[in-house]
Amino acid sequence: MTPSLEIESENVSLGEVWVHRQVDPHPGGHTFVLKVPYEYLGQWKEKLTASTSDDLAITALKMMKWEISNWARPKSEFETARFVLNCVTEVQFEKSEVVISGVCSPHLHAEDSRLGE
C-alpha cells in the first residue's frame, strides 16, 4: 500500500499538489483526505504521535511539505500542480495508516491570474 490522496472524493496524484500553509485558505473551497501507511512515515510517525492536539495539524503539514514529493515518484512524471493543500483539520491514527484531512485550494497558475487588469 502506498500513500493516496483524494480531493472531493476524486483520486489525485501526489505529483499534482504542493503544500502551502494558510490559516484561512484562499481561495479554499475543496477538502482532501491523505492516507499514509505507517511504513512511509519514518521519523514522522513518532513526531505525529508525540504531538499535542494543539500542534498536531502543524506537524502533519510539515510532514506533508517534506514528504509528498518523495512519495510522488518518479519525479520525471510530476504533473503540473492542480491543488494546494492549505490546512489540516483532522488527523486520525488508524490500524495501518494515518489519515489526514483538511482544506485545499485550486492552484491558480500565473496565466490564470487577473492581477493587473
N, C-alpha and C positions, 0 to 999 in steps of 0.2 A: 504494500500500500504506500502511495506517495501523497504529499500534500495536495489538497484540492481546494479550489475556490469557486464559490457560487455568488453571483451578483444578481439579485432579483430572481433567484431560483434557476439561473442560466449558468452552466459550467463556463468558466472563463479561464484562459491560460494565464499562468502566473507571469508570463512574459508580456502580458497586456496591461499590467498595473505597475504603479510605483506608489510609495508611501510618503505622505506629507501631512504631518500632524496639524490639525486645526481644531481648536476647541469648539468653534462654531463653523462647521463645514460649509464652504461656499464653492460651488452652488449647492452641494449636497444632493439630496433627493433620491439616493439609492441606498440599499442595505447590502452588506456582504456577510458571508459565512466562510471562514477559512478553517479547514480541518487539517491538523498536522499530527501525523503519527508520532508517538513519543520518541521513536528511534531517530527522527530527524531533528529533534530539539537540542541534542548535545548539552552544552553548558546552560542553555536557556531553560531546560526543564527545572533545574534547581533554582534558578533566578525567579521563574514564574511561581513555583510552589512556595518560595520563601517570601514573596511579595505580600504586603498588606493589601487589604481591599482598596485602600486609597491610591496606591501606586501600581496596582496590577495592570490597569489599562495602559499606562505609560510604558511599563516594562514590556508588555505584549507588542506595542507599536515599535519600540526599539528593536525587538527581536525580528519583527516583520521587515523593518527597514534594512537590517543587516542580512537577513537570510533569504528573502524572496528571490533575489537574483541568483543565488546558489541553487535553489530548488527548481528554477525555471530553465534548466539546461536543456539542450545545448544553447549557449549564448548566441551562436551564429543564427539561430532561428527566432530571436526575440521579435515579437511583433511590435508595432507602434502602440504606445500606451493608449488604452481606451478609457481607463478609470484611474482615479487617485484614491487610495484608501486613507481616509482622514482621521477617524477616531474609533476607538474600541468602546463598545457599550457593555459587552459581557464576555467573560472568559469562563468556560466550563471544562472541568477535568473529567473526561470520560474514561472508560476502561482501557482503551488502547490509543487514545488521541486527545489532544486539546482542541477545543472548538472555540474559535474567536469570532465574535460577531461585532458588527459596527456599521458606521455610516461612510459612504464613499460618494465621490462626485464623478461626473463625466470629465475626462481630460480635455480641457479647452486648448486646442492647438493654436499656435500663433496665427495661422491663416484663418482660423475661426473667430478671432478676436475682432471686436468692433471698436476697439480703443482708437482714439484719434479721429473718429468720423464726426 
